[in-house]
Amino acid sequence: MKNTPPDLSLRIAGLSLRNPVMTASGTFGYGGEFRELVDLERLGAIIVKGLSLEPAPGNPPPRIVETPCGMLNAIGLENIGIKAFRATRLKFLRQLDTPIIVNIYGQRAEDYLALADILDDEPDISAVEVNISCPNVKAGGIAFGVDPEAAADLTRRLRSRTSKPLILKLSPNVTDIVAIARAVEGEGADAVSLINTLTGMAIDIDSRRPKLANITGGLSGPAIRPVAVRMVWQVAEAIDIPVIGIGGIMNGRDALEFLIAGASAFQVGTANFVNPRATMDIIDELQDFMQNQQITRLRDLIGSLQLD
């Protein structure tokens, strides 16, 4: 008799997911770009490219640099804008039986609030992921996610404007990420996702110039995974809302580190550039691991780290 497949389903931030595999914003386009490569209805959730109120051209090239065990990007959050997204890309996504999560960003609190208002009227959007790593122009360019008070204030205002589940995406470029997580939890966040990219820089030694036109960029890929796992563990130990892990997940074993550290779900990002079917492979690898370990429910793996 064939063994019963392990149960990978879970409920997180009010969402019912068939498995914990999500796509990381900015690495999977608007979802439809992968339709011929990936079974989009096998995914736990699709998180689309970050959206702003108006279309954004992003930074000038060069804006991607390969690094040992990862990449630096300074795309600059280039996107088509919320209006064009609703008029075009959302039509395809509505056909899918997969939760759709929209990532939003702005340079002032009012930008975020306006986006939340728009998305609150979209029944086919399951949740909102809030990128708080953006510079707050009203606060001298300091990122919303660097200051617990600013992060809390933005979360509180967003919570009053939308009934959608709110996922706050946290920056690792802070002194104490736990303080930020606690601040947004206290103001109504339904979950946190972490980590966003680490700020980095690469130099062409022959020209003695930065390799990125923007000078600095966000480091992602396997190089940041140990940092991400540590931060996920620290945050999961400190808060009661779910944690979604991000950072250098290339295969199922990488993903399992995050789950064991306390993440309820995880996002696959840079791996999509190396292997467009990475998410599918990771789902298969999770199932194989659980069958080999005779683990019937994914929920039994979450936070199972042994320290004694």
C-alpha positions in Angstrom: 0.0 0.0 0.0 1.3 3.4 -0.9 2.1 5.7 2.0 -0.2 8.6 2.6 1.5 11.8 1.4 2.6 14.1 4.3 0.4 17.0 5.2 2.1 20.2 4.2 -0.9 22.4 4.8 -1.0 25.2 7.3 -2.9 28.3 8.3 -1.0 31.5 8.7 -2.2 35.1 9.3 -5.7 34.0 8.5 -4.7 32.3 5.2 -5.1 28.7 4.4 -2.0 27.4 2.5 -1.6 24.1 0.8 2.1 24.2 1.7 4.6 26.7 3.2 6.3 27.6 -0.1 5.9 31.3 -1.1 7.6 33.3 -3.8 9.6 36.3 -2.6 8.6 39.7 -3.9 10.8 41.0 -6.7 12.0 37.6 -7.8 8.9 36.1 -9.4 7.6 39.1 -11.4 3.8 39.3 -11.2 3.4 35.6 -11.2 2.3 35.1 -14.8 5.8 35.3 -16.1 6.4 31.8 -14.7 3.2 30.1 -15.9 5.0 27.9 -18.4 7.7 26.9 -16.0 5.9 26.4 -12.7 2.6 24.9 -11.7 1.4 28.0 -10.0 -1.4 26.1 -8.2 1.1 24.0 -6.4 2.5 27.0 -4.6 1.5 27.9 -1.1 1.2 31.6 -2.1 2.4 34.0 -4.8 3.9 37.3 -3.6 4.1 39.7 -6.5 6.7 42.3 -7.3 6.6 45.3 -5.0 4.0 47.9 -6.1 3.9 51.7 -5.6 1.1 54.1 -6.3 2.6 55.3 -9.5 4.9 53.4 -12.0 8.5 53.5 -11.0 11.5 53.1 -13.5 13.9 52.0 -10.8 17.6 52.7 -10.8 19.8 53.0 -13.9 22.0 50.1 -14.9 24.1 48.3 -14.1 21.9 47.2 -11.2 22.7 43.5 -10.7 26.0 42.1 -9.8 26.8 38.4 -9.1 28.8 37.8 -5.9 30.2 34.7 -4.2 27.2 32.7 -3.0 24.7 35.4 -4.0 23.9 38.6 -5.8 23.7 42.3 -5.2 20.7 44.1 -6.7 19.9 47.8 -6.9 16.8 47.4 -9.1 15.2 50.3 -7.2 11.8 48.7 -6.9 10.9 49.2 -10.5 7.3 48.4 -11.1 4.2 49.1 -13.3 2.2 50.8 -10.5 -0.9 49.6 -8.7 -3.4 50.9 -11.3 -1.7 49.0 -14.2 -1.4 45.9 -12.0 -5.1 45.9 -11.3 -6.0 46.5 -15.0 -3.6 43.9 -16.4 -1.7 41.4 -14.3 -4.4 40.8 -11.7 -6.8 39.5 -14.4 -4.6 36.4 -14.8 -3.9 35.9 -11.1 -7.7 35.9 -10.4 -7.9 32.6 -12.3 -5.5 30.8 -9.9 -6.5 28.8 -6.9 -3.5 30.1 -5.0 -3.5 32.9 -2.4 -2.2 36.2 -4.0 -0.2 38.5 -1.7 0.7 42.0 -2.8 3.9 43.6 -1.6 3.6 47.4 -1.2 6.0 50.2 -0.6 6.1 54.0 -0.4 8.3 56.9 0.7 5.7 58.4 3.1 3.1 56.9 5.3 0.4 58.3 3.1 1.6 56.3 0.1 1.2 53.0 2.1 -2.2 54.0 3.3 -3.5 54.9 -0.2 -2.2 51.5 -1.4 -3.9 49.7 1.4 -7.2 51.5 0.6 -7.0 50.4 -3.0 -6.2 46.7 -2.2 -8.8 46.5 0.5 -11.4 46.6 -2.3 -9.9 43.7 -4.2 -11.5 40.4 -3.0 -8.9 38.3 -5.0 -6.0 39.7 -3.0 -5.5 37.5 0.1 -3.0 39.6 2.1 -0.7 42.6 2.0 3.0 42.4 2.6 4.5 45.8 3.7 8.0 46.6 2.7 9.2 48.9 5.5 12.8 49.0 4.3 12.0 52.1 2.2 13.3 55.6 3.0 10.8 57.8 4.8 11.2 61.1 3.1 9.4 62.9 5.9 11.9 61.6 8.4 15.0 62.6 6.6 15.3 59.4 4.5 15.5 57.0 7.5 13.8 53.7 6.6 10.5 53.0 8.3 11.8 49.6 9.4 14.9 50.9 11.2 13.0 52.7 14.0 10.6 50.7 16.2 8.4 53.7 16.7 8.1 54.5 13.0 7.4 50.9 12.2 4.7 50.7 14.9 3.1 53.9 13.8 2.9 52.8 10.2 1.5 49.4 11.2 -1.1 51.0 13.4 -2.3 53.3 10.7 -2.4 50.5 8.1 -4.3 48.3 10.5 -7.0 51.0 10.7 -7.3 51.1 6.9 -7.5 47.5 5.8 -9.2 44.3 6.8 -6.6 42.3 4.8 -4.0 40.3 6.7 -0.9 42.5 7.2 2.5 40.9 6.8 5.4 43.3 7.8 8.6 42.6 5.9 11.5 43.4 8.2 15.0 44.7 7.3 18.1 43.0 8.7 19.9 46.4 8.6 19.0 47.2 12.2 20.6 46.9 15.6 17.7 44.8 17.1 15.3 43.1 14.7 13.4 41.7 17.7 12.4 45.2 18.8 11.0 46.0 15.4 9.1 42.7 15.3 7.6 43.3 18.7 6.7 46.9 17.7 4.7 45.8 14.7 3.1 42.9 16.5 1.8 45.3 19.1 0.1 47.4 16.5 -1.8 44.7 14.7 0.5 43.0 12.3 -0.8 39.4 11.5 2.7 38.1 10.6 6.2 39.2 9.9 8.5 38.2 7.0 12.3 38.3 7.3 14.8 39.0 6.2 14.9 41.6 3.5 18.3 42.0 1.8 21.5 43.1 3.5 23.1 46.3 2.3 26.3 45.6 0.4 28.7 47.0 -2.2 31.1 45.6 -4.9 34.0 47.4 -6.5 35.6 46.9 -9.9 39.3 47.0 -8.8 40.5 47.8 -12.4 38.4 50.9 -12.8 38.2 51.6 -9.1 34.5 52.3 -9.5 31.4 50.7 -7.9 30.0 47.8 -9.9 26.5 49.1 -9.3 25.4 52.5 -10.7 23.6 53.0 -7.4 26.9 52.3 -5.5 25.2 50.0 -2.9 22.6 47.3 -3.3 20.8 44.5 -1.5 22.7 41.2 -0.9 20.7 38.1 -1.3 21.3 34.4 -1.9 23.0 31.6 0.1 25.6 34.0 1.6 22.9 35.6 3.8 21.2 32.4 4.9 22.9 31.9 8.3 22.1 35.5 9.2 18.5 35.0 8.2 18.1 31.7 10.1 19.5 33.4 13.2 17.2 36.3 13.0 14.1 34.1 12.3 14.9 32.1 15.3 15.3 35.1 17.5 12.1 36.7 16.3 10.1 33.5 16.5 11.1 33.1 20.1 10.1 36.6 21.0 6.6 37.1 19.3 3.4 35.2 19.1 2.4 36.0 15.5 3.7 33.8 12.6 7.2 34.3 11.1 7.8 33.8 7.4 11.5 33.1 6.7 13.4 34.5 3.7 17.1 34.4 2.8 19.1 32.2 0.5 16.8 29.2 0.3 18.0 27.2 -2.6 16.6 23.7 -1.8 14.4 21.8 0.6 17.1 21.3 3.2 17.7 25.1 3.3 14.0 25.6 3.8 13.9 23.1 6.6 16.4 25.1 8.6 13.9 28.0 8.7 11.0 25.8 9.7 12.9 24.1 12.5 14.1 27.6 13.6 10.5 28.6 14.0 9.3 29.9 10.7 5.7 28.9 9.8 6.3 29.4 6.1 9.1 30.7 3.9 9.8 32.6 0.7 12.0 31.5 -2.2 13.8 34.4 -3.9 17.2 34.4 -5.6 16.9 30.6 -6.3 14.3 31.5 -8.9 17.0 33.2 -11.0 19.2 30.1 -10.9 16.5 27.5 -11.3 13.0 28.8 -12.3 11.5 25.5 -11.0 13.2 25.8 -7.6 9.8 26.2 -5.8 8.5 22.9 -7.3 11.7 21.1 -6.4 11.5 22.4 -2.8 8.0 21.1 -2.4 9.1 17.7 -3.6 12.1 17.7 -1.3 10.0 18.6 1.7 7.6 15.8 1.0 10.5 13.3 0.6 12.2 14.4 3.8 9.0 14.1 5.8 8.3 10.7 4.4 11.8 9.5 5.1 11.6 10.9 8.7 8.1 9.5 9.1 6.7 13.0 9.9 3.1 13.2 8.9 2.4 16.9 9.5 4.5 19.9 8.6 3.2 21.6 11.6 5.2 19.2 13.8 8.5 20.5 12.3 7.9 24.2 13.0 10.0 25.4 15.9 11.3 21.9 16.6 14.9 23.1 17.2 16.6 21.1 20.0 18.9 23.1 22.2 19.7 20.6 25.0 
